[in-house]
Amino acid sequence: MTGGDIFAKIKRVFGDYAVDKKLLQEAVVSKLPGFVAEYLMTEFSLQYPSDWMNRLREFVKKHYFEASEKEYVKHLLVEEKRIKIIDELRIWVDLETGEHRAIIPSIGENDVRVPADIARSHPNTMITGMWGLIELEYSPETARTDQKGELLENPVMVVDFQPFQSPTSDPGILKEARREFSFEEWLDVLINTVGYNHNAYPTTERKLALLSRLLPLVEENVHLVEFGPRATGKTFIFRNASRYTRIIVGGMISPAALFYNLRSGIPGEIAVRDAVVFDEISRVRFPNPDEIVAKLKDFMESGHYERGKQKVTSGCSIVMLGNVEVEERGGVYVPVEDFTYILPQPMRDSALIDRIHGVVPGWILPKIRQASYHLSQGYGIALDYFSEAMHVMRKESLAGEVGRYLELSGAVSIRDEKAVRRMMSAFLKLLFPNLEFDKKELRVVVDFVVNMRQRVRDWLHRLSPGEFPREQMRYVIH
């Protein structure tokens, strides 16, 4: 099926839930996360059908600011007293005062005052945070002061919030639509949905490698690493396809930020996110590595951890992304660097690596050089809906269902079986949401998933050959 044919079919089957992804390459809109840009595109096209793109362009120019413009945004706030900004609103509760406070990245403040009714109306702002249009007021005269008249609380206050969120999150739309597409067509639908051009990924293996980045977003506690050359778009999906992820780019990471802040009582990122992504994992640093690595190992095994008196259970997936040196052999790229040394020193531990479910072969994916070729040139499913649908799909695992179709054999550990079942559960939700497939289609996916886990086993063998003998995983499809 040609590009034009698949785009026409997507538009016909999905109707209002189909979005022209090429519009996302518009310079102003491309600055926003994909799910935010697509929500705004849909809203503006409905409100202003004849002139929506110009209106949207002006709206984004007026209300969206880059991180480097933080001081300018604060200047505007002081000068104009009230401004509206496009940003993520995350609210926390001060238990000492019983009041609500907000984290506003655009102005670099984490204790902005918030009326309780805004928090009450938008509970997700207190769970994962929500993107929207935030109206801020600079009013030091309404903030508490001490006897000398000095401020005791932030002079900035949130006075209104309009969230950007799909009106529906029903995965049933995907189930119904899936019947209209063949397996190969559905792969292309998903690839365009997350913003890529399916023609740039001509083999099924490359398409599955690309889509495996979505596994942590549709299944709880799926822990992956992806190693590949630079510029293959390793963070693109996580940044654009879900508002429930947090990307941590290198640098120092504290236990408070990751697990739980004992002083403020604010849960860390692992407690509230669908996925925490460590980009450029080799540059990650920990102030007290023993504590963090021990907690990571505990969490990746059991789905819970403790810090102080706090016990936390979470479905968060851990994803580690790293750059690897490759060379061309027989027309394909292969890694020529030991994976172990891409990890920071404290994480070079076989017990931690064994808890990784699979290695995504990022080295088989092309570098993203030209938007006109590597990025989508037509229609896909609206990301604001797709993001919410993936989030809902996480609530029910199909790992038990996998056992009906697939049996691993050979020297397979409990961790091997758990890893394969979770990754297969995620792929079933993505590729066969109505659970309709034939053995040939299933075998293609199982082969890919088993190889993802096999790479972990081979890695462990290189690291500790005595403890992890070199053995090939086998399977039977019923």
C-alpha positions in Angstrom: 0.0 0.0 0.0 1.4 3.4 -1.0 1.8 6.3 1.5 -1.2 8.1 0.1 -3.3 5.0 0.4 -2.4 4.3 4.0 -3.0 7.9 5.0 -6.4 8.0 3.3 -7.3 4.8 5.1 -6.2 6.2 8.4 -8.3 9.3 7.8 -11.3 7.3 6.8 -11.1 4.8 9.7 -10.2 7.1 12.5 -12.1 10.2 11.4 -11.8 13.0 14.1 -9.0 10.9 15.7 -6.8 11.2 12.7 -4.2 14.0 12.5 -1.9 15.2 9.7 1.5 14.6 11.3 3.2 16.7 8.7 1.7 19.8 10.3 3.8 19.1 13.4 6.9 20.1 11.6 5.6 23.7 11.6 8.4 25.6 13.3 6.4 27.2 16.1 4.3 24.1 16.9 7.3 21.7 16.8 8.6 23.3 20.0 5.8 21.7 21.9 5.5 18.1 23.0 3.6 16.2 20.2 0.6 15.4 22.3 0.2 19.1 23.3 0.6 20.3 19.7 -1.9 17.9 18.3 -4.5 18.7 21.0 -4.2 22.4 20.1 -4.3 21.7 16.4 -7.5 19.8 16.8 -9.1 22.5 19.0 -8.1 25.4 16.8 -9.2 23.6 13.6 -12.6 23.1 15.1 -13.0 26.6 16.4 -11.4 28.5 13.4 -11.8 26.2 10.3 -10.7 28.8 7.8 -7.7 30.3 9.6 -6.8 27.9 12.3 -3.1 27.5 11.6 -2.4 31.2 11.7 -4.4 31.6 14.9 -2.6 28.7 16.5 0.8 30.0 15.5 0.0 33.4 17.1 -1.3 31.6 20.3 1.9 29.6 20.7 4.1 32.6 20.0 2.3 34.6 22.7 2.0 31.9 25.4 4.8 29.4 25.0 8.3 30.2 26.3 11.6 28.3 26.1 13.5 27.4 29.3 16.1 30.0 28.4 13.4 32.7 28.6 12.7 32.2 32.3 13.9 35.6 33.4 11.9 37.3 30.6 8.8 35.5 31.7 9.3 36.7 35.3 9.8 40.2 34.0 6.5 40.0 32.1 4.8 38.7 35.2 6.0 41.6 37.3 5.3 44.2 34.6 1.8 43.0 33.6 0.7 41.4 36.9 -1.2 38.7 35.0 0.1 36.5 32.2 -1.0 33.2 30.5 1.7 30.5 29.7 1.6 27.1 28.1 3.4 24.8 30.6 3.1 21.7 32.8 1.3 22.3 36.1 2.3 20.0 38.9 0.7 20.6 42.3 1.9 19.4 45.7 0.3 19.8 49.2 2.1 21.5 52.1 1.0 19.3 55.0 2.2 21.9 57.6 -0.2 24.5 56.3 -2.7 22.4 54.4 -2.2 24.6 51.4 -1.5 23.7 47.7 1.7 24.7 45.9 2.7 24.4 42.2 5.8 23.7 40.3 6.0 26.0 37.2 9.0 25.2 35.0 8.7 28.3 32.9 9.6 30.6 35.8 11.7 28.1 37.7 9.5 28.2 40.9 8.3 25.2 42.9 6.2 26.9 45.6 3.7 29.0 43.6 0.4 29.4 45.5 -2.6 27.5 44.1 -6.3 27.7 45.2 -7.6 24.4 46.4 -10.5 24.4 43.9 -8.0 24.3 40.9 -6.4 21.2 42.5 -9.8 19.7 43.2 -11.0 20.3 39.6 -7.8 18.8 38.1 -6.6 15.9 40.3 -4.1 14.7 37.7 -2.1 17.9 38.5 -1.3 16.3 41.8 -0.4 12.8 40.4 1.5 13.2 37.1 1.2 16.9 36.3 -0.8 18.2 33.4 0.0 20.4 30.4 -2.3 23.3 29.8 -2.7 27.1 29.7 -1.8 28.5 33.2 -2.9 32.0 34.2 -0.4 33.4 36.7 -0.9 36.5 38.9 1.9 38.5 40.5 0.4 39.7 43.8 2.8 40.2 46.7 0.1 42.1 48.5 -2.0 38.9 48.9 0.9 36.8 50.2 1.5 36.4 53.9 4.2 38.6 55.5 6.1 38.6 58.9 6.0 41.5 61.3 8.6 43.3 59.3 6.5 43.1 56.2 8.8 40.5 54.5 7.2 37.9 52.4 6.6 34.5 53.9 5.3 32.9 50.8 5.6 33.1 47.0 4.2 36.4 45.5 3.0 34.4 42.4 -0.4 32.6 42.3 -2.1 30.4 39.8 -5.5 31.9 39.2 -6.8 29.7 36.3 -5.9 26.5 34.5 -7.2 25.1 31.2 -5.8 21.6 30.6 -4.8 20.2 27.2 -6.2 16.7 27.3 -8.1 14.4 25.0 -11.8 14.1 25.9 -11.6 10.3 25.7 -9.1 7.6 26.5 -11.1 4.6 25.5 -8.8 1.9 23.9 -11.9 0.5 22.3 -11.4 2.9 19.4 -8.1 1.1 18.7 -9.7 -2.3 19.0 -12.4 -1.4 16.5 -10.0 0.2 14.0 -7.5 -2.6 14.1 -9.8 -4.9 12.2 -9.6 -2.6 9.2 -5.9 -3.0 8.8 -3.5 -5.9 8.0 -0.6 -6.5 10.4 1.9 -4.7 8.1 -0.5 -1.8 7.7 -1.0 -1.5 11.4 2.7 -1.2 12.0 2.8 1.7 9.6 -0.3 3.3 11.3 1.6 3.2 14.7 4.9 4.5 13.2 3.1 7.5 11.6 1.2 8.0 14.9 4.4 8.6 16.8 5.7 10.9 14.1 8.0 8.8 11.9 7.8 8.0 8.2 7.1 4.3 7.8 9.0 4.3 4.5 12.2 5.1 6.4 11.9 1.8 8.2 11.5 -0.7 5.4 11.8 -4.0 7.3 9.6 -5.5 10.0 12.5 -5.8 12.3 13.2 -2.1 12.1 9.6 -1.3 12.6 9.4 -3.5 15.7 12.6 -2.0 17.1 11.1 1.5 16.7 7.8 0.5 18.2 9.4 -1.3 21.1 10.1 2.2 22.6 6.3 2.2 23.3 6.4 -1.0 25.4 7.1 0.8 28.7 4.1 3.1 28.0 1.5 0.4 27.7 2.7 -2.1 30.3 3.6 -1.6 33.9 7.2 -2.3 35.1 8.8 -3.0 31.7 12.4 -2.1 32.1 14.4 -1.6 28.9 17.7 -0.3 27.6 18.3 1.0 24.1 21.8 1.4 22.7 22.4 3.0 19.3 24.3 5.7 17.4 23.5 9.3 18.0 20.6 11.0 16.2 18.4 7.9 15.9 15.6 9.6 17.8 16.0 7.7 21.1 14.1 10.2 23.2 11.7 11.5 20.4 8.9 9.1 21.3 9.1 9.5 25.1 9.1 13.3 24.7 6.2 13.5 22.3 4.0 10.4 22.7 3.1 10.6 26.4 2.7 13.2 29.2 3.2 10.5 31.7 7.0 10.2 31.2 9.9 12.0 32.7 13.2 12.3 30.8 16.3 12.8 32.9 19.3 13.9 30.7 22.6 12.9 32.4 23.8 14.9 35.3 23.3 14.4 39.0 20.1 12.6 40.2 19.2 12.6 43.9 17.2 9.9 45.8 14.7 12.7 46.7 14.0 13.5 43.1 13.9 9.9 42.0 12.2 8.1 44.9 10.8 10.3 47.7 11.6 13.7 49.2 11.6 13.1 52.9 11.8 16.8 53.7 8.9 18.1 51.6 6.9 14.9 51.4 6.8 15.0 47.6 6.9 11.6 45.9 9.7 11.2 43.4 9.4 10.6 39.7 9.3 6.8 39.9 6.3 7.1 42.2 4.2 9.1 39.8 5.3 8.4 36.2 4.5 5.7 33.7 8.1 5.7 32.6 11.3 7.4 33.9 13.8 7.6 31.0 17.6 8.1 31.7 18.9 9.7 28.5 22.6 9.6 27.9 22.9 7.0 30.7 26.7 7.1 30.7 26.6 10.7 32.0 24.2 10.0 34.9 25.7 10.6 38.4 24.4 9.8 41.8 25.3 11.6 45.0 25.0 8.4 47.0 25.2 5.6 44.4 24.9 2.7 46.8 21.5 3.8 48.1 20.1 4.6 44.6 21.3 1.4 42.9 20.1 -0.8 45.7 16.6 0.9 45.6 16.6 0.6 41.8 17.4 -3.1 42.0 14.7 -3.6 44.6 12.1 -1.7 42.6 12.9 -3.3 39.2 12.4 -6.7 40.8 9.4 -6.1 42.9 7.6 -2.9 41.8 8.1 -1.2 45.2 10.7 0.5 47.3 11.1 2.1 50.7 12.7 5.4 51.7 12.6 6.5 55.3 9.2 5.4 56.6 7.7 5.7 53.2 6.7 2.5 51.3 5.9 3.1 47.6 4.4 0.8 45.0 4.5 1.9 41.4 4.0 0.6 37.9 6.7 2.9 36.5 8.9 1.5 33.8 12.7 2.3 33.8 14.3 3.0 30.5 18.0 3.6 29.9 19.3 5.2 26.7 22.9 5.2 25.6 25.1 6.0 22.6 27.1 3.0 21.3 29.9 2.9 18.7 28.9 0.9 15.6 30.6 -0.3 12.4 29.1 -1.6 9.2 29.4 -5.4 8.5 27.8 -7.0 5.5 25.5 -4.0 4.9 24.3 -3.8 8.5 25.5 -1.8 11.5 26.6 -3.8 14.6 27.8 -2.5 18.0 31.5 -2.7 18.7 31.4 -1.5 22.3 30.8 -3.5 25.4 27.4 -2.4 26.8 28.6 -2.6 30.3 30.9 0.4 29.9 28.1 2.6 28.5 26.6 2.4 32.0 27.9 4.6 34.8 30.2 2.7 37.2 27.7 2.1 40.0 25.3 0.4 37.6 27.8 -2.1 36.1 26.3 -4.8 38.3 25.0 -8.2 36.9 22.2 -8.2 39.5 20.9 -4.8 38.1 21.5 -5.8 34.4 19.5 -9.1 34.9 16.5 -7.0 36.0 16.5 -5.3 32.6 13.9 -7.1 30.5 15.2 -6.4 27.1 17.8 -4.6 24.9 16.3 -2.6 22.0 18.7 -2.9 19.0 18.9 0.9 18.3 21.9 0.3 16.1 19.6 -1.1 13.3 17.6 2.1 13.1 18.6 4.9 10.7 19.8 8.3 11.8 17.1 11.0 11.5 18.7 13.5 9.1 15.9 14.9 6.9 12.4 15.8 8.2 11.0 15.4 4.7 12.0 11.7 4.7 12.4 10.4 8.3 9.4 12.2 9.8 5.8 11.4 9.0 4.4 12.9 5.8 0.8 12.2 6.4 -1.9 11.0 8.8 -1.7 9.0 12.0 -3.8 8.6 15.2 -4.1 11.8 17.3 -1.3 11.6 19.9 -3.4 13.3 22.7 -5.9 10.4 22.4 -3.3 7.7 21.8 -1.3 8.9 24.9 -4.3 8.6 27.1 -5.3 5.2 25.6 -1.8 3.8 26.3 -2.0 5.0 29.9 -5.4 3.3 30.3 -4.0 0.1 28.7 -1.3 -0.2 31.4 -4.0 -1.0 34.0 -4.5 -4.5 32.8 -1.6 -6.9 31.9 -1.9 -9.6 29.3 1.1 -11.5 30.7 -1.2 -14.3 31.8 -2.8 -14.4 28.4 0.7 -14.8 26.8 1.0 -18.2 28.5 -1.9 -19.5 26.4 0.1 -19.0 23.2 3.8 -19.1 24.1 6.0 -21.5 26.1 9.6 -20.9 26.7 12.0 -23.9 26.8 15.6 -24.6 27.6 17.6 -23.1 30.5 15.1 -20.3 31.1 15.1 -18.5 34.4 12.1 -16.9 36.2 13.4 -13.5 35.2 13.6 -14.6 31.6 10.0 -15.7 31.6 8.8 -12.6 33.4 10.6 -10.4 30.9 9.3 -12.1 27.8 5.7 -12.2 29.1 5.7 -8.5 30.0 7.2 -7.4 26.7 4.8 -9.7 24.8 1.9 -8.4 26.8 2.8 -4.8 25.8 3.2 -5.8 22.1 -0.1 -7.6 22.1 -1.9 -4.5 23.3 -0.1 -2.4 20.7 -0.2 -4.6 17.7 -3.3 -6.8 18.3 -5.5 -4.8 20.7 -8.5 -7.1 19.7 -6.3 -10.2 20.3 -6.9 -11.4 16.8 -3.7 -12.7 15.0 -2.4 -15.8 13.3 0.6 -17.9 14.2 2.8 -16.4 11.5 2.2 -12.8 12.8 2.7 -13.9 16.4 5.9 -15.7 15.6 7.4 -12.5 14.1 6.7 -10.7 17.3 7.9 -13.5 19.6 11.1 -13.8 17.7 11.8 -10.1 18.2 10.9 -10.2 21.9 12.9 -13.3 22.7 15.9 -11.7 20.9 15.5 -8.6 23.1 15.8 -10.8 26.2 18.6 -12.9 24.7 20.7 -9.8 24.3 20.5 -9.4 28.1 21.5 -13.0 28.6 24.5 -12.6 26.2 25.5 -9.4 28.0 25.4 -11.2 31.4 27.5 -14.0 30.0 30.2 -11.5 28.8 30.1 -9.9 32.2 30.1 -13.0 34.3 30.6 -16.2 32.2 30.8 -18.5 35.2 27.5 -17.4 36.6 25.7 -17.0 33.3 26.5 -19.7 30.8 26.0 -18.9 27.1 22.7 -20.6 26.2 20.1 -19.8 23.5 16.5 -19.3 24.5 13.9 -21.5 22.7 10.1 -21.3 22.5 7.0 -23.1 21.3 3.9 -21.4 20.0 0.7 -23.2 20.7 
